């Protein structure tokens, strides 16, 4: 039996590629998930642009018609990046996050991406515990620095 790369199911939860039609439910899940910080990069338009730049990479999990998990996944050609992994509290402990991650890693591998990075708030102990348990390692030799980019002015 061949495996459909866009739908992976075990039990009653199914996992598939995220589409912009999922945005409202995904955004609501992110808002309800402690440890996820949303900003101007998480608007519908910005999320749609991310999904278009990284087709098929991000994923959602459903129990029937109800969204129960989501993750943004993309790459820059050298490294993969994961953002906003979230699973509803009532569905945690069922392997949904691991299955979302496995799908993302399958997609990154298919693109020849050898490593993946995540950004985690330094006070997110629950998130850190999850990621470390999943085999991720801290990089004490790196710091994250950030500077806003000024918006382009419209041509006159």
ABEGO torsion letter per residue (X at the ends): XBBBAABBBBEABBBBBBBAAAAAAAAAAAAABBGBBBBAAABAAAAAAAAAABBGABBBBBBEABBABBBBBBBAGABBBBBGBBBBAAABGAGAAAAAAAAAAAAAAAAGBABBBBBBBAABAAAAAAAAAAGBBBBAABBBBBBBBBBBBBBX
